Every structure is written in structure tokens, then in C-alpha cells.
Amino acid sequence: MPWVPQPYLQQSWGDGTAPRLYCPTRQRHDEVLADAIDERLVAWMRQVGFGNEALNAVCRMSLGRFVASCYVGAGDLDRLLLCAQLNAAWWMADDYYADDESLGARPEFLCERLSRAMAAMSQLAPAGDYTRQLEEQWTDDPVLMALRSATEQLRRLASPAQVGRVCHTAFGMFMSWTVYGEWKRRGVCPSTWEYLATRQFDSFQTSQMLIDIAGGYELPANIFYSPRVRQALLQAGLAAVIVNDLYSAGKEAADGMPMGNLVLVMAAEHHCSQSEAVAMAVALHNNLARDFEVACQGLESEPSVELQRYLQEVRAWMGGSLAWHDWCPRYHQP
């Protein structure tokens, strides 16, 4: 590994008034690389059918910066672009299918659309003319075209085991979205334990699954799925997505969607202010980050070069994601 991992630090975030987040610092900041990824990503998104509104939104949030900051073990532009494509496709699916009614999201159509999203990411059994009809439907939906195109590139650059791992995790994420949709349809706010049980499958572990693929190596499946490694990775993924919840809380409160954000769920359950709930969410994040740090120390004796590299790059991913959230205009709207 050509770099020394950055330390964990107590870091200020947002406007600096909330308790600090215990997180690694950013490992790589490369705006030239970020711009190169963004340029290719926007061209690809236009190719799969997204219009100017979506392209402008992606440019504004700079997934190129996200990818350059998070996947620090990767230097190959094709592999970094793949990470940007998959993350963009998942973000667009979330916005267009689950979250943003101005973009066409409808709770009553969510399950059906996510079933098609799984089909777009899969190699389905041929069913004659029915398969042709399905594929014709994809061409009318840029989200499905993006998922299909990105997964085809994934198959070119990753092993079958890695492809299966990514798809399986993404499908679990889709399942979680249906739970949020049902809470929204019923007008209920879940308890914190219910929210976290669902959020574990809608964490940033989906994005972190791409780390070894980005780096051009493979963490063997039997190591990846071993209980100690899986628990460590779930800790990292959940900690990272709590960062997203912290930065999203203000916007989601204004949108009237408390069921999809840890801070708002905690505030409702504990009948406390949003600032008090932020402190509770930060404490949970910090405990998870420390647990991940301890878990990695416990795994240092494992004789797998791929595992040690992967864990170091997950650590760097967490720091890069925090830095990107702190910069991203998507999370700093008035």
C-alpha cells in the first residue's frame, strides 16, 4: 500500500456547533482527478438518457469528488468511473423512485419499480418475446438504463463473486427502501431499533462493496463473509450512513420525512429537540467507528494481504465520505 493511513480524529462538521465526529481524516484530495471522473460520468449519464436537470444535479454534487476521496486505493480511471456510475445509478434510483415526488417518486409504484431495478442489474433467464418486451421498457427509463449499463461494466471489471456480492447488497438496499415507503404510506415514524434494523441494509456498505473492485484486486468471498469481517464492515457502513443522516436531517425535516432519518426518528421517540437527537446520533456514530477501529486491530493477525488492504481502504473511505458530505451542496441547501 503506497500510503500511510490517516489517523482517527474528533472532527467538527456542519456549522461546528454539534458534538464532533470520531472519524479518519481524508486520505486523498485530488480535484483534477475528480473533474476527470465527473466529465466522463456526465457523458455516460447523458448517453443512458438523463436530461439536463439530472446532469446539473450530479455536476453540483460532484460524485467525481466523492469517488476520488473515497476510493483511495484506485488510480485507474475506468475503475473509478465504474464506482461513479454505480453510485450515481443508486442515487438516481433513490431520488426518482423513492424520495422525490417532483421527479416522479410514488410510494404505490415503489415495489414494482425496484423489482425492475433488480432485473436491470441481473442476468435473467431468457423468456422469449417477454424478455424483449421487458428490455423495451428499460429504454424508456434512464434509471434502469443506468443500472443496466453500470452493471454490465461491473461484469467486465470484476469477478463473478464480486458482481454477486454487489448485486446482493444492492437488492437488500432496495428492500429497505420499500420499508421506508410503507412507513411513509402509513404515516408512521418507526422506533429507533426498527429504523436501524432497516438502515443496516441501506447503509454505505453498498458503496463500500466496490473498494477492492476499484483497486483491481479481490477480497476472497470466504474472508469477506467470515463473521468477524462482516461485522466490522457492517459497523463501518452504518457509521458512514449515519453521517449522511446527520447532514440530511434539516432537509428531511423540512420535507416532512422523519421516518427516513436517524436524527428525526430519535427526536420523535425521545420527545427531544433536534439538536439533542443530533448529539445522540453522533454518539452512536462514534461508538460504531470505535468498534470498527477495534475490530480492525483484532483482525491484524489475519494472514491475508487483501483483507488488510481492504480494511485500510474502508477506513480511508469513511474519511473521504465525511469530507465530501461536509463540502457537498446537496447537504447544505437553505
N, C-alpha and C positions, 0 to 999 in steps of 0.2 A: 504494500500500500504506500503510495508516494507522498502521503501527507500525514501529519500528526493530528489526531483528533482534538477538536476544540473542547475546552472544559465545560462542565455544567456550571451555570451561574444563576443567581437570583436576578431576573431581568425585569425591568419596568416594561410596561406595554400600554397600548392605547394612549390615553392622556396622562398616564403616570400616576393617577390617584388611587388605583386599585392595588391590592397586595401583589407582590411580584411573583412571576412565574419561574419555577425552577426548571431550567431547560438548557441544553447545549447551545452555545453560540453558533452563529452561522459559519460554515466552513468555506464556502465559495461565494464570491460576489463578482460576476462577470457579465457586465451589461452588453458587451459585444456579442458574446455567446447567446445571451437572452434575446437580443434583437434578431440574430440569425434564426433562432428557433421560431420566434414569433412570425417572421416573414414567411417561412415555409409552412407554418401552421395555418396562417390566414389563407394562403393559396390553396391548401388542401381543403379547408372548410368551404371555401367558395366552390371548389370542384364538386364536393358532395352535396351542395345545394343550399347552403345557408345564405341568407340575404345580408344586406348592409347593416341592419340593426344588430344582428348576432355578431357579425365581424367586428363592428365597432366596440361591442361589449367585451369581446375577447381581447382586442387590442388594448382596451383600457385596463383590464385586469392583468394583462401580460402573463399568460401561462408560460411563456418563454422564460421569464424571470423566475417563476415558481420552479420549473423543471431544472434550470441551471443551478438554482440554490439548493434544491433538494437531492438531486441525483448526482452527488459529487464524485462518485466512482466511475462516472461515464464521461468519455470525451468524444465518442463517435456521434456525429450529428444525426445520422439516421436513427440510431437507438434513442437519442434524446428526443427526436421528433416523434417517435413512437410513443414515448411517455406523454408528450404533449397531446398527441392525438387521442389516446385513450382517456386521459384526464379531461380533455375538452368534451369528448363524446359523453362521458358520465355526467359532467356538469350540465351540458345541454339537456340530457335526458331528465335530470333533476328539475331544471328550470321549466322545460316545455311540458313535461308530463305530470310533475308532482307539485311544484311550488307556485309558479307564476301564472295566474289565470289570464293576465294580459297577453301571454304567449300561447295560450290555448290549454293550459293545465285544467283538468276537470276530474274531481275525485271519482265520479261514476265511470270514467274511462280508464282509470289508472291501471287496474289489474290487467285489462286487455292489452294496453299499450306496453306494459312491462313484459308480458308474455311474448309479444312480438320482438321486443328488445332482446330477450334471451334467444329467440330464434335467429335474429340477425347476427348474434355472436357465435352461433353454433353451426356445426356441420350436420345438417339434418338428413334423415333418411329420405331418399328421393321418393316422391309420391306423384310422379307423372305430371299431368296438367295442373294438379293442385299446387305443386311446387312452383310452377310458372306463375300461377295467379298470386301466390304469396310474394314472390320476388317482384312482381309488378307493383304490389302495394308498397314495397320498400322505396321504390324510386320517387314516390310522392312525399316521402318523409325524410328530411335531411338528418334527423336524429338517427333513424335506422340505417341510413346510408353511411353515416359517420361510424356507428358501431360496427357495421359490417366491414367497411374499409380498414378501420384500425385493427380489427381482429384478424383480418387477412394478413396484414403486415406483421402482426404479432406471431402468426404461424410461420412466417418466413424467418423471423429473427430469434425465436425461442424454441425450446424443446417441447414435445407433446405434453410432458409432465408440467412444464411451466405454463403452457397455454391452459391446460385443465385447471391448474391452481388459480389462475387469474379469473377464468370464467366462473368457476365455482364460487369464488369470493364475491364477484360482481353480482351473481344471481342472489346470493344472500343479502347483499345491499339492496337489490330491487325488492326483495321480500319485506325488508324493513320499511321501505317507502310505502308499501301497501298498508302497513300498520299505522303509520302516521296519517295516511289518507283516511283510514277508518276512524281514528280519533277525531280528525277534523270533521268528517261527515257527521259523527255523533255529537260533536261539540263538547268533548270531554278533554280534560287535561290529565295525563297519567300521573301516577306516583313516580317518585324518583327511581325506585327499583325497577318499575315497569319500563321507564324510559331507557335506563342504562342497559337492561336486558335486550332491548331492541337496538340501541345505538351501538352495541358491541359488533353488530353485523353491518352497521352503516358507519363504521369508523374509517380512519385513513389507512387501515391495513390494506384496503383495496388498492390504493395508490402505492403503498409501500411494497406490494407484491412485485412491482416492476423493477425493484432495485437491482437484483442480480441480472435480470434481462438487460437492463440499461448498461450494466458493466461488462456484458459479454461473457458471463460465467454462470454456473448453476449451483445453487444450494440444493444438494440431493434431497429428494422427497422424504426419505426416511428420517433425515435430520430435521427438515422443515416441519414435519408433522409430529416430531417427538414432543411429549407433553411439556417438558421444561422450555423448549424453544417456542412452542406455540403460545404458552402463557406469557412469555416475555414479549413476543410480538403483539399479542393482544393488548398488553399493557401499553406498549408504545403507540399502537394505533388509536386506542381510546384516549390516551393523554393528548395526542395530537389533534383529535377531533374536538376535544373539549376546548382547545384554543380557538377552533373555528366557532364553537358555540359562544364563547366569550366575546369574540369580535362581532358576531351576528346578533347578539341579544337585543340591541337597540332597534335594529331594523325589523326584526321579527316581532318585537313587542308592538311596534307601530303598525305592522301588517296584521296584527291580531292572530298570531300563530304561536301560542305558548306551548302547544303540545310537541313542537319540533325543536326545542332549545332547552338545554340543561338548566341554564340560569333561570329561565321563566318557569320551568317545572318546579325547581327548588323554591322559588319565591311563592308559587301558588301553594305548594304543600306545607311550607313552614310559615305561611302568612307573614312574610317579612318583606322588606324593601328589596328593590333590585340590587342595590349596592351590597346589601347583606348576603344576597344569594350569589353575587359575583364572588365574594370572599369564600363562600362555601365551595363553589365550583373550582376556584383557584386552589384551595386546599386539597380537593380531590385530585386535580391535575398533578399537583406537586407530589402527592403520595404515589401516584401511578408512575411518575417519572423517576422517583427514587427507587421504587420497586423494580423498574426496568433496569436502572443502573446496577442495583444489587444482583439482579438475575444475570446480567452480562458478566459481572465479576465471577459469579458462580459457574458460568459456562466457559471461563477462560481456559480451563484444563482440558476441554474437549479438543481432540486432535483433528480438527477439521479446519483447514485454511479457509475454505469457503464460508464456513459458519462465522469465523472470527471477522472476516471481511464484511460479511452481511450485517452482523450486529453493529460494527463500527459505522457502516453506511446508514443503517436505520437511525442511529444516534445523530449523524450529520443531517439526515432527512428532517428530524424533529426540529433542529436548529434552523434549517433553511425555511421550513414551513412557517415557523414563528416570525422570522424576519419578513417573509413575503406577506403574511397577514398584516403585519404592522405597517407595511407600505401600501398595500393594495387598496385602490379607491373603492372597490366593491364593498369594503367593510368600513369605510369612513364617509358614507353618504350622510348628509344632514337629515 
